[in-house]
Amino acid sequence: MASVYRRERHSVTDLKVHLVCVTKYRQPVFDEVGLNLIEKSFGEVAAKMNFNVLEFNGEDNHIHVLIEYPPKLSLSQIVNALKGVSSRRYGQAGYKKPHDEALWSPSYFAVSVGGAPLEVLKEYIKNQSRSLA
C-alpha cells in the first residue's frame, strides 16, 4: 500500500505516531460510551489543529491512537491538546475521573510508525553517492 504524503507549501511529509495514554493511576474508568466520547473529542481536536486520527481504540484504563500530523506541530502539543480537551469533555458529560480533576496520567508512550525498517534506511543512506567537488 503506497503512502499518501502530506503536501504543504514548503514540505512533503509522512509523519505518523502510535500514541498510548493511560488513565491516572491506571484506574479502570472507561466503558464503551466513555471511549466513544474520548474518540469524538480527539476527532474534534484533530480537525481544529490540522492532524488526522487514523485509528482509535481503547480499554477500561488506556487508549491507543494512530495519528498523522504536520511537521509544524510537536508531539507534545498534540498530546496536551488531546488530553486537555478530552478530560474536560469527559467531566462535562458527568463521568467520574480517577483522581480529583485529572483523567489522564501525565505520561504517555509514543512511537513513530511507517516507512522502511531502520536497517533498510541505513543501507540506503550508506549507499548514496558522495560526489564532492
N, C-alpha and C positions, 0 to 999 in steps of 0.2 A: 504494500500500500504506500503510495507516494505521499510525502508530507505536503501540507498546504502551508506555505510560508506567509507570515505577516509582512506585508509590504507597506512601508511608510515612506515619508519624504526622503529621509537620509539613511534608511536601513531596511534590510530584509532579514527577518529573524524567525527562529523556530524554538522558542523558549517554553519548555513545559516542566512542571514540577508536580510530584506526588506529595501531598501535604497531609499530615495526620495531626489532629488536635484532640486532646483528651480533656475531659471534664475535671474540675477542681477536685483533687484527692481521688481521682478516677471513680467518683461516685456514679452509680448507675441511675441516671435521671431521664434518659431519652426513651420514649415509646415511638411508635410509628408516626403519630401525629406530630410529636415534637421534632422528629428528624425531618419531616416534610416542611415544617416551619423553618428549620435551620437551612435546609436546601433552598427554600424560596428566598430567604434573606441573603444567602450567598449569591443567588442569581441577580438580585437587585443591586448588590454592591458591585458585582462584576459588570453589569450594564453601565452603571454610573462611572466606574473607573476605567472602562475600556479594556477588560480582560475577559477570558472565556472560561466557564466551568464546563469541562468536557465530560466529567463523570463525578458522581457523588454517591456515597453510601455510608452507613454507619451502624453502630451497635449501641447498647444502652449507655456506654461511658466514653465513646470516642467516635470520630468521623474520619473518613478518608475522602479526599477530593483531588481530582486531576485538573490542573489549571494551565492554560496557555496565556502568556502575558507579554506585553511590550517591554522593550529594554528601558524605557523611561521610568518604569515602576520598579521599586525594590521589593523583594520578597517580604521584608518586614513591614512595609507599608500595606501590602496586600493582606497579610495575616492580621495586623492590627485592625484594619477596617472590617474584615470578615468577622473576627471575634467580637469587636465592639458592637457592630450593628446587630449581629445575631443574638448576643447576650441581651441587649436592650429589647429586641422584639420578643424574645423568649419570655422575659419577665413581664412585658406588657400583655402577653397572651395569658397571663395568670399562672404560668408554670413556676414551681419552686426551684430555686437554684441551690446547688450543693453547699455553698458557703456564703452567707450574707448576700452581697450583691454580685458575687463572682460566679459565672457559669463555667468558664474555661480555666485550665491551668495556664500559667504564664508561658510555659514552654511549648514547643512544637517540634515535630520531625518533618524534614523536607529533603527530598532527593530529586535531582534533575533526572529526567527520563527522555527517551527517544534518541534518535541518531545512531551512529555507528558505535560498536563496542570500543572501549578505550584503546585496546591493543591495535585495532584496525586504524584508528585515528593516528596513533603514534607512528605506525608504519607509513601511513600516507604522508605525514609531515616530514618524517626522516627521508623519504624518497623524493622530496621536492628538489628541483634544480636550484643551485646557488650560482646564478650567472651574474657574478660581480664584475663590475667594470674595472 
